[in-house]
Amino acid sequence: MGIKYEHLSPPSPDVDYIPFQIEYRSQDHRKQLQSQNVWIPVKISGAVPNTPPRAAFMPSFILEIDQFILTPLTTASLDAEDDETPKNKLIFKISKPPPSGYITHLDDQTKPIASFTWQDLHEMKIAYQPPNTTHLERRNYEVDFQAIDGHFLTSPPIMVHFSIRTAETNAPRVFWNMGLNLLEGQSRPITWDVFQIVDNDNLHAVRLVTVDGLHHGRLTVKGSKAFIFTVQDIRDGAVRYHHDDSDTTKDYIVFRIFDGKHSIRHKFPINILPKDDSPPFLVNNVGFEAAEGGAIAIERDMLMASDLDSSDDHILYNITSPPKAGELVKRYSAESPGVPVESFLQRDLFRGLIYYRHFGGEIFQDTFDFVLSDSHEPPNYSERHTVVVHISSVKDLLPREASGARRHISVKENEIGRITRQHLHFTDPESPASQLVYTVSTPRSSATSPGRQDAGKLIFLDTSNLLEKDPSISSLSSFTQSPSGT
């Protein structure tokens, strides 16, 4: 296959992995029937063995939980580190889940999860949902996690103590947190239906302070920009989140909730539904090579686009300037000639149906221009892009006689005559003149005596001074057009 692995970043662990995606496609229409991801291990001699992840030093490994209340799991309670893998690439596996309740992701709080990323943990998207049963005493659970690095090594179990307080605490608590869903560029109030806070003794004194988040929007209270508000403001619908209309799908707010005596931190997730207002953009545009007179399938590593707001499969390539030396065709099988197209979907390109076919002329570079559009109505159009096609020549033209060549030479009897380009000269547009080879296909004969075979012979002269006959010089059966003596 000619594929080689090159080690680029020493020092490194003694093992690396090459990821492959193997696709099985139909031979007739190139439709993908099955795919599988494979990681091929690479042993690096002389490198340091990879070390497994380990528990970080700073976390407390204790999570304080209020009864019934969904509580985020943060890096203050659980964290790991690894010498070779960056933290944001670590994966946590829940090797021993809590006996009651479940660990969930805030994107869907109704389902338990079995693993999560360090990045989600850092962004406070992982939480523990306690059981809905009442208890009068504090409950303690031992929950085990294991960190997995980029080389698939697993850490020893990392134990975190889950301590569930009874509901008799006087600290404010988040009773209900459904997050906020809104359209890109929209503003929407944070209402009591999606975010509820309870406090046993002093709810009217509870304040919420924005301490983190709001990367893609801002908060207003009663129409004015604010970072602190009360529970009554939430009940009145006076707290509003305004999205900044950027092409983002996630945001969040971290609140510090306090009543003058007790304080907690809580993350409020925000999901932004994209508005289809941006055009597709090009990801891959690699000039490819086709054989003269041949056809080549355009693959995704040659040409590919993406869209932030809609499906990539329905991106349309609109050909604004077609190729001059060939054409774009849609072929459902390798044997069919295909149908010329003026536009095509990226879905067809991914299925291997779009081909560039060269007409066979002596043009060895071709281009075509296109504009991308999405499935929105009216469509969003990209800027114009150009694809360059390099044509590898095929030597399919015959040499032609150059103008002015006489193809005739006069030689006196018993003398040697030199054949020059004035007598014999051919050209070829695909080969240098010095590489043209003349092959004697018919024996030399006399024009006046056709039956006589010994009418002379072709010889090679390696010096211009030797013009005398030498019977020992062998006869040529072929010679080149290089500027040496013939």
Summary of the structure (lengths in Angstrom):
residues: 486
radius of gyration: 38.8
end to end distance: 46.1
largest distance: 131.6
contacts: 1305
relative contact order: 0.08
helix: 6%
strand: 42%
